[in-house]
């Protein structure tokens, strides 16, 4: 393999891991602000924590 092949493989892996969907939800501003602030204090993002929650919920309650 050459450097071009390595670059192409890296691009393909990066593209495969991209998020391609959104979930929009409404919640109380105070709850949202408290959650975002807590995530920031814990050096994480709200989006990362919500994605983690969804994955664990599906793993626990999903069929298959």
N, C-alpha and C positions, 0 to 999 in steps of 0.2 A: 504494500500500500504506500502511496505517496502522500505528501502534505495536502494536496487538493482533496484526495479521498477522505483524509482525516477531517478536514473542514466540512465536507459534505455530510459526513456521518454526524458530526457535532451539530450541524444545522438541523438535520432530520430529527435528532433526539430532542433538541430544544423546541422545535415546532410541535412535536408530538405531545410535549408536556404543557402546551399552552391551554389556557382556559378558554372555552368558547361558548359559554352560556352565563346568563345572569339570573339571579333570584332577587326580585324587588319586594321589600316588605315595609310595612309601616309600623312604627313603634313610637312610644312616648319619647319626646326629646330628652327629658331628664335621664331616662333609662339608657338611651343611646349614648349620651354624653358621658355618663358614669362608666359604661362598658368600654368606650373608646379610651377614656382616661386610664382605667385599670389596665387595659391591654398595653398602653404606652408605658405605664409604670413597670409592667412585667416584661418589657422589651419584646413585644410581639405586636401583631396587627389584629384588628377586629376581624378582617376578612379571613386571616389564617385560622383564627380560633373558630369562626363560624364554619369554615370548610372542614376543620377537624371534627367539630360536633356532628356535622352532617354525615361524614364518613363513619364515625363510630355508631351513630344512630342507625344508619342503613345496615352496618355489619351486625348490630345486635338484633334488629327487628326485621330485617329484610328476608325475603324468601330466596333461597338459592345459594 
